[in-house]
Amino acid sequence: MKSKLVSIEGKLIGIIGLDEIFTEFFEADEKPSKDLQNRLLEKFKEHNYIPVTKEESYGRALLKEYEEFCNQKSLGAKQKAKVLKTWQGVPRDQVPWYPTIREELCDGCRICLNFCSFGVYEYDEKTNKVRVANPFNCEVGCSTCAAKCKPKAIVFPPLEILEAFRKR
């Protein structure tokens, strides 16, 4: 089973078996619903550790990912090619370039949200902070939002990690 990163409470978490389990549910013609959210959670627990206190957050994130998975599966081949991005020939979801927000430093000013044209961020009304909603929308190599962040809450991996992908 493959591992994939999923944004849960603004943090990227590695989930084992995401595509395989989603494919199983999709082929059984399962539609996204609250009931399916609970079944997805139980299925993912077979291969992943999910803290009891975070089950609701994981369930919502998995259901959101499943909805997107279903939408992509339903697209025509031409549209699908647009959705499946690559960076230098590597599938975008395999390139670990995306921001992480240090919540304790984020003051909720939304400068990053307003600046980023790639739709990486969203504002969380409950926490009054910005969170990473679509990490793989981030333009590989770009970190301008981090430079604009006055409290320095946004961090990126070192640029050197991209060298391994350039050599493929």
C-alpha positions in Angstrom: 0.0 0.0 0.0 1.2 3.5 -0.8 1.4 6.4 1.6 -0.1 9.8 0.8 -0.1 13.1 2.7 -3.5 14.5 3.9 -4.1 17.9 5.5 -5.6 17.3 9.0 -6.1 20.4 11.2 -3.6 22.3 9.1 -0.9 19.6 9.4 0.2 17.2 6.7 -0.2 13.6 7.9 1.0 10.5 6.1 -1.9 8.0 5.5 -1.3 4.5 4.3 -3.6 3.0 1.7 -5.5 6.2 0.8 -5.9 5.5 -3.0 -6.5 1.8 -2.5 -9.2 2.2 0.0 -10.8 5.1 -1.9 -10.8 3.0 -5.0 -12.5 0.2 -3.2 -15.3 2.5 -2.0 -15.6 4.2 -5.3 -15.9 1.0 -7.2 -18.7 -0.1 -4.8 -20.4 3.2 -5.9 -20.3 4.6 -2.3 -21.3 8.3 -2.2 -19.7 10.7 0.3 -21.9 11.0 3.4 -21.6 11.1 7.2 -22.2 7.4 7.4 -19.4 6.8 4.9 -17.1 9.1 6.9 -17.4 6.7 9.8 -16.8 3.6 7.7 -13.8 5.3 6.0 -12.3 6.1 9.5 -12.7 2.4 10.6 -11.1 1.2 7.4 -8.2 3.5 7.7 -7.7 2.5 11.3 -6.7 -1.0 10.0 -3.5 0.4 8.6 -3.0 3.8 10.4 -2.8 5.0 13.9 -5.5 7.6 14.5 -5.6 9.2 18.0 -9.1 8.8 19.6 -9.2 12.5 20.4 -8.6 13.3 16.7 -11.0 10.9 15.1 -13.6 13.5 14.1 -10.9 15.7 12.4 -9.5 12.7 10.6 -13.0 11.6 9.5 -13.8 15.0 8.1 -10.4 15.2 6.3 -10.8 11.7 4.9 -14.3 12.4 3.7 -13.1 15.7 2.0 -10.3 13.8 0.3 -12.7 11.1 -0.8 -15.1 13.7 -2.3 -12.1 15.1 -4.3 -11.1 11.6 -5.3 -14.6 10.9 -6.6 -14.7 14.2 -8.5 -11.4 13.5 -10.1 -12.5 9.9 -11.1 -15.6 11.4 -12.6 -13.7 13.9 -14.8 -13.1 13.3 -18.4 -9.5 12.4 -19.5 -8.8 15.9 -20.8 -9.8 17.6 -17.5 -8.1 14.9 -15.5 -4.8 15.7 -17.2 -5.2 19.3 -15.9 -5.9 18.2 -12.3 -2.9 15.7 -12.1 0.0 18.1 -11.9 3.6 17.2 -12.1 6.9 19.0 -11.3 9.8 18.1 -13.6 8.0 14.9 -14.5 7.3 13.9 -10.8 3.7 13.7 -9.7 3.1 16.8 -7.6 1.8 14.9 -4.6 5.2 13.1 -4.3 7.2 16.4 -4.1 7.3 17.4 -0.4 7.3 21.2 -1.1 4.5 23.0 0.9 4.3 25.4 3.8 3.8 24.5 7.4 2.2 27.0 9.8 3.5 27.2 13.3 0.1 27.8 15.0 1.7 29.2 18.1 3.1 32.1 16.0 0.2 32.7 13.6 -1.6 35.9 14.5 -4.4 35.3 11.9 -3.6 38.4 9.9 -4.4 36.6 6.6 -1.5 38.2 4.6 -0.5 34.8 3.3 -4.1 33.9 2.4 -4.6 37.2 0.5 -1.2 37.0 -1.2 -1.1 33.3 -2.4 -2.8 33.0 -5.8 -2.5 29.2 -5.7 -5.2 28.5 -3.1 -2.9 26.9 -0.6 -4.5 28.5 2.5 -7.8 29.0 4.1 -9.0 30.9 7.2 -10.3 28.8 10.1 -13.0 30.7 11.9 -12.8 28.5 14.9 -9.2 29.2 15.7 -9.0 32.6 14.0 -5.9 31.4 12.2 -4.9 30.6 8.7 -4.3 26.9 7.9 -2.8 25.0 5.0 -5.8 23.6 3.1 -4.3 22.6 -0.3 -0.6 21.9 0.2 0.0 20.5 -3.2 -1.3 23.6 -4.9 1.8 25.3 -3.7 4.2 26.3 -6.5 7.3 24.2 -6.0 10.2 26.4 -4.9 8.1 29.4 -4.0 8.2 30.6 -0.4 7.3 34.3 -0.8 4.4 33.9 1.6 6.9 33.0 4.3 8.8 36.2 3.6 5.6 38.2 3.9 4.6 36.6 7.2 5.6 39.2 9.9 5.4 36.7 12.9 7.4 34.2 10.9 4.8 31.5 11.4 5.2 30.0 7.9 8.1 27.6 7.3 9.2 25.6 4.2 11.5 22.7 3.8 15.1 23.5 2.7 15.4 24.1 -1.1 18.0 21.3 -1.2 15.3 18.6 -0.9 14.3 19.5 -4.5 17.7 18.4 -5.8 16.8 14.7 -5.4 13.8 15.2 -7.7 15.8 17.1 -10.3 18.1 14.2 -10.7 15.3 11.7 -11.4 
